[in-house]
């Protein structure tokens, strides 16, 4: 069974760093793109960027380029999303999903990130 | 790239049919038949309902159907049921970059 399991909720202060994770199982992790999606409170879904764990090819949507870093460790089938200096506006639910062609048929449960002083 | 445009809300009575539009440009929706649709209930992760414009994943009711005309994709829900009340998002590939863009989202209310 394909599963994407994300790390737990985080509460951070502005300026702090953070790395959240997404562990894949039940499939060959290195052969599917992983996409990260942001959902701010009460708002819609936003496509952040993707990574191909097989060779760590990473691409960012223009709005998120330079704002976050996407990485992966294929040895432990895990993708990451990280921030070097959080802002209050980073408060959101973050989802990872497995990309199959142009669509995502498996999603993680989401990680809630709260940034507040 | 800008978000695809969806109506903020659509409503219908049980048993009726509703259609949600998703308008993009010739660089996304209009170029490829690669639009997907997702259903999201409150507090839950999105669920794939339609992919590649009109295909249904296994387990998704045949009351859900997708189509496209020009730069606009559509999701039709026929025989509306209470459980269909949720937010719906379209998503399209953008150019040949493997990146994507979501629609603004539509809240479906069953009256």
HADDOCK unambig.tbl for C-alpha pairs under 7 A between the chains (distance, minus, plus):
assign (segid A and resid 44 and name CA) (segid B and resid 104 and name CA) 6.05 0.50 0.50
assign (segid A and resid 44 and name CA) (segid B and resid 105 and name CA) 5.99 0.50 0.50
assign (segid A and resid 45 and name CA) (segid B and resid 102 and name CA) 6.37 0.50 0.50
assign (segid A and resid 46 and name CA) (segid B and resid 102 and name CA) 6.15 0.50 0.50
assign (segid A and resid 47 and name CA) (segid B and resid 100 and name CA) 6.38 0.50 0.50
assign (segid A and resid 47 and name CA) (segid B and resid 101 and name CA) 5.85 0.50 0.50
assign (segid A and resid 47 and name CA) (segid B and resid 102 and name CA) 6.66 0.50 0.50
assign (segid A and resid 61 and name CA) (segid B and resid 99 and name CA) 6.87 0.50 0.50
assign (segid A and resid 102 and name CA) (segid B and resid 34 and name CA) 6.16 0.50 0.50
assign (segid A and resid 102 and name CA) (segid B and resid 93 and name CA) 6.14 0.50 0.50
assign (segid A and resid 103 and name CA) (segid B and resid 36 and name CA) 6.16 0.50 0.50
assign (segid A and resid 103 and name CA) (segid B and resid 51 and name CA) 6.37 0.50 0.50
assign (segid A and resid 104 and name CA) (segid B and resid 48 and name CA) 6.86 0.50 0.50
assign (segid A and resid 105 and name CA) (segid B and resid 48 and name CA) 5.77 0.50 0.50
assign (segid A and resid 107 and name CA) (segid B and resid 45 and name CA) 6.77 0.50 0.50
assign (segid A and resid 109 and name CA) (segid B and resid 45 and name CA) 5.92 0.50 0.50
assign (segid A and resid 110 and name CA) (segid B and resid 45 and name CA) 6.80 0.50 0.50
